[in-house]
Amino acid sequence: MVAKPTWSKKIESGLIANVLVTNISHGDFSIVQPADQLHQKQMDLLEAPWSYLDQVHGGDVIRVKKPGDCQGEKADGMVSTTLETPLSIQTADCAPVALISEAQVLGIVHAGWRGLLSGIIENACQEMIKLGGAPLTAIVGPCIHAEYYEFGEFDLESMMREFGPTVRSRTKHGTLALDIPKTVKIALERNGVQKIYFVGNCTAESEEFWSYRVGKDKERQAMIAWLEKSE
């Protein structure tokens, strides 16, 4: 591995769980660019084949068995028990979430409002439990905040029915908004995640990150999570 993680912790199994969040300075990690170009950028950051998805804003979670598995498969979450296997999510306003267990099980999800409503966090947690490692810690990367996330009343009602009234908010202009960070926190807590760390700023406000909502940016930052042996 090359890059220094944004977050790192030694877990009870004697392994180290790592999470890296990129920003504009690291380059574009969108999967619409030529594959060889994308793979070179990935290898420049972490010297192992990455797993990445064709994210469809749903609730499907797949299992990654080896480095580079499942590249471009349609899903919004991944879990793995394999060491030195980078799992990556690409975002430009949705929340990337890494799920850390105390066993040799790791998860990562792409959590936009549709994915949250489809149970992406619950589904990933359940898949990790099946593999023997319930997630106790979550790292939530940069995402859009309510001040910039104007949201329609009909869809907001659906989110409130599922996650409660506190996800309703207002933009800085006073219009209806959805609070994505709060929604993610509620979903994580419902699934037994005890420690939740937010890293990175609002994508719509910070010049460090791309934002589809504000800039219609086609580029994407990435969250990458992997397990490795402790020295």
C-alpha positions as CSV (number, residue, x, y, z in Angstrom):
1,M,0.0,0.0,0.0
2,V,1.1,3.6,-0.7
3,A,-1.1,6.3,0.5
4,K,-1.6,7.2,4.2
5,P,-5.1,6.4,5.4
6,T,-7.5,9.1,6.6
7,W,-8.5,6.8,9.4
8,S,-6.8,3.7,10.8
9,K,-7.4,1.4,13.8
10,K,-6.1,-1.8,15.1
11,I,-9.0,-4.2,15.7
12,E,-9.4,-7.1,18.1
13,S,-8.5,-9.7,15.5
14,G,-5.0,-8.2,15.4
15,L,-5.5,-6.6,12.0
16,I,-5.6,-3.0,11.0
17,A,-8.7,-1.5,9.4
18,N,-7.9,1.4,7.1
19,V,-10.1,4.0,5.4
20,L,-8.8,6.6,2.8
21,V,-10.9,9.5,1.6
22,T,-9.7,11.2,-1.6
23,N,-10.4,14.8,-2.6
24,I,-9.9,16.8,-5.8
25,S,-6.1,16.9,-5.4
26,H,-6.0,13.1,-5.8
27,G,-7.8,13.2,-9.1
28,D,-11.0,11.9,-10.6
29,F,-12.1,8.3,-9.7
30,S,-15.3,8.2,-11.7
31,I,-15.8,4.9,-13.5
32,V,-17.0,6.5,-16.8
33,Q,-13.4,7.2,-17.8
34,P,-11.3,4.6,-19.7
35,A,-10.6,1.6,-17.5
36,D,-6.9,1.7,-18.0
37,Q,-6.8,5.3,-17.0
38,L,-8.9,4.7,-13.9
39,H,-6.8,1.6,-12.8
40,Q,-3.6,3.6,-13.1
41,K,-4.9,6.3,-10.8
42,Q,-6.0,3.6,-8.4
43,M,-2.7,1.9,-8.4
44,D,-0.8,5.2,-7.9
45,L,-2.8,5.6,-4.7
46,L,-2.9,2.0,-3.4
47,E,-0.8,-0.7,-5.0
48,A,-3.5,-3.4,-5.2
49,P,-6.4,-4.0,-7.6
50,W,-9.4,-2.1,-6.4
51,S,-13.0,-3.4,-6.3
52,Y,-15.5,-0.8,-7.4
53,L,-19.1,-0.7,-8.5
54,D,-21.5,0.6,-11.0
55,Q,-23.6,2.3,-8.4
56,V,-27.3,2.3,-9.0
57,H,-28.8,3.9,-5.8
58,G,-30.2,0.7,-4.6
59,G,-29.9,-1.8,-1.7
60,D,-27.8,-4.6,-3.2
61,V,-24.6,-5.7,-1.5
62,I,-22.0,-8.1,-3.0
63,R,-19.2,-10.1,-1.5
64,V,-15.7,-9.5,-2.7
65,K,-13.4,-12.5,-2.5
66,K,-10.1,-11.3,-3.9
67,P,-8.4,-8.0,-4.9
68,G,-10.0,-6.5,-8.0
69,D,-13.2,-8.6,-7.7
70,C,-16.5,-7.3,-9.0
71,Q,-15.2,-4.3,-10.9
72,G,-18.2,-2.5,-12.4
73,E,-20.9,-4.8,-11.1
74,K,-24.2,-3.1,-10.4
75,A,-24.7,-2.7,-6.6
76,D,-24.2,-0.1,-3.9
77,G,-22.3,-2.0,-1.2
78,M,-19.5,-4.5,-0.8
79,V,-18.3,-6.8,2.1
80,S,-15.1,-8.8,2.3
81,T,-13.1,-11.0,4.6
82,T,-9.9,-10.9,2.4
83,L,-6.8,-8.9,3.5
84,E,-5.2,-6.3,1.2
85,T,-8.3,-5.9,-0.8
86,P,-9.3,-2.3,-1.4
87,L,-13.1,-1.8,-1.5
88,S,-14.0,1.6,-3.0
89,I,-17.1,3.8,-3.4
90,Q,-17.3,6.9,-5.7
91,T,-19.3,9.9,-4.6
92,A,-20.1,13.5,-5.4
93,D,-22.7,14.3,-2.8
94,C,-24.0,10.9,-1.5
95,A,-22.4,9.6,1.6
96,P,-19.7,6.9,1.4
97,V,-19.7,4.8,4.6
98,A,-17.1,2.3,5.7
99,L,-18.3,-0.4,8.2
100,I,-15.7,-1.8,10.6
101,S,-16.1,-5.0,12.7
102,E,-13.7,-6.3,15.3
103,A,-13.3,-9.5,13.2
104,Q,-11.9,-10.0,9.8
105,V,-14.9,-8.5,8.0
106,L,-15.2,-5.2,6.3
107,G,-18.0,-3.4,4.5
108,I,-18.4,-0.2,2.4
109,V,-21.6,1.4,1.0
110,H,-22.8,4.2,-1.2
111,A,-25.6,5.9,0.7
112,G,-27.7,8.3,-1.2
113,W,-31.3,8.9,-0.3
114,R,-32.7,6.2,-2.5
115,G,-30.1,3.7,-1.3
116,L,-30.9,4.6,2.3
117,L,-34.6,4.1,1.7
118,S,-33.8,0.7,0.0
119,G,-31.9,-0.4,3.1
120,I,-28.3,-0.3,1.9
121,I,-26.9,0.1,5.3
122,E,-29.0,-2.6,6.9
123,N,-28.3,-5.0,4.1
124,A,-24.5,-4.4,4.4
125,C,-24.6,-4.9,8.2
126,Q,-26.5,-8.1,7.8
127,E,-24.1,-9.5,5.2
128,M,-21.2,-8.7,7.5
129,I,-23.0,-10.5,10.4
130,K,-23.4,-13.6,8.1
131,L,-19.6,-13.5,7.6
132,G,-19.0,-13.4,11.3
133,G,-18.3,-9.7,12.0
134,A,-21.1,-7.3,13.0
135,P,-20.0,-3.7,12.4
136,L,-19.4,-1.7,15.5
137,T,-17.7,1.3,13.9
138,A,-18.5,3.4,10.9
139,I,-16.6,6.1,9.0
140,V,-18.8,8.5,7.1
141,G,-17.1,10.4,4.3
142,P,-17.8,13.8,2.8
143,C,-21.3,14.3,1.6
144,I,-23.9,17.0,0.9
145,H,-25.4,18.7,4.0
146,A,-28.9,19.9,4.5
147,E,-28.0,23.6,3.9
148,Y,-27.5,22.8,0.2
149,Y,-29.8,19.8,-0.3
150,E,-33.2,21.1,-1.3
151,F,-35.6,18.1,-1.4
152,G,-39.1,17.6,-2.6
153,E,-41.9,17.2,-0.1
154,F,-43.2,13.9,-1.4
155,D,-39.9,12.1,-1.2
156,L,-39.1,13.8,2.1
157,E,-42.3,12.3,3.5
158,S,-41.1,8.9,2.5
159,M,-37.8,9.5,4.2
160,M,-39.5,10.7,7.4
161,R,-41.8,7.7,7.5
162,E,-38.7,5.5,7.5
163,F,-36.2,7.5,9.5
164,G,-38.3,9.8,11.6
165,P,-39.0,13.6,11.6
166,T,-35.5,14.7,12.5
167,V,-34.2,14.1,8.9
168,R,-36.4,17.0,7.8
169,S,-34.5,20.2,7.5
170,R,-34.1,23.5,5.7
171,T,-31.6,24.8,3.2
172,K,-29.8,28.1,3.8
173,H,-32.5,29.7,1.6
174,G,-35.3,28.3,3.8
175,T,-36.6,25.6,1.4
176,L,-37.3,22.0,2.4
177,A,-34.2,19.8,2.8
178,L,-33.1,16.3,3.7
179,D,-30.3,15.9,6.2
180,I,-28.2,13.1,4.8
181,P,-25.6,12.9,7.6
182,K,-28.4,12.6,10.2
183,T,-30.2,10.0,8.1
184,V,-27.0,7.9,7.8
185,K,-26.4,8.2,11.5
186,I,-29.9,7.0,12.3
187,A,-29.6,4.0,10.0
188,L,-26.2,3.1,11.5
189,E,-27.5,3.3,15.1
190,R,-30.5,1.1,14.2
191,N,-28.1,-1.6,13.1
192,G,-26.0,-1.6,16.2
193,V,-23.1,0.6,15.1
194,Q,-21.7,2.1,18.3
195,K,-19.0,4.5,17.1
196,I,-19.6,6.8,14.1
197,Y,-17.0,9.2,12.8
198,F,-17.7,11.9,10.2
199,V,-14.6,12.8,8.1
200,G,-14.6,15.5,5.4
201,N,-16.7,18.6,4.8
202,C,-20.0,19.2,3.0
203,T,-19.3,18.4,-0.7
204,A,-21.5,21.3,-1.9
205,E,-19.7,23.9,0.3
206,S,-16.1,22.8,0.2
207,E,-13.7,23.5,-2.7
208,E,-11.9,20.2,-1.7
209,F,-14.6,18.0,-3.2
210,W,-16.8,17.6,-6.3
211,S,-20.5,18.1,-6.0
212,Y,-23.1,17.0,-8.5
213,R,-25.9,19.0,-6.9
214,V,-24.0,22.4,-7.0
215,G,-21.6,22.1,-9.9
216,K,-23.1,19.2,-11.9
217,D,-19.6,17.7,-11.6
218,K,-19.0,14.5,-13.5
219,E,-15.9,13.7,-11.5
220,R,-15.9,11.7,-8.3
221,Q,-13.9,11.4,-5.1
222,A,-13.5,8.0,-3.6
223,M,-13.6,6.3,-0.2
224,I,-11.4,3.2,0.0
225,A,-11.3,0.7,2.8
226,W,-9.1,-2.3,3.4
227,L,-7.8,-4.7,6.0
228,E,-4.1,-5.5,6.6
229,K,-1.9,-7.4,9.0
230,S,-0.5,-5.3,11.9
231,E,3.3,-5.2,12.1
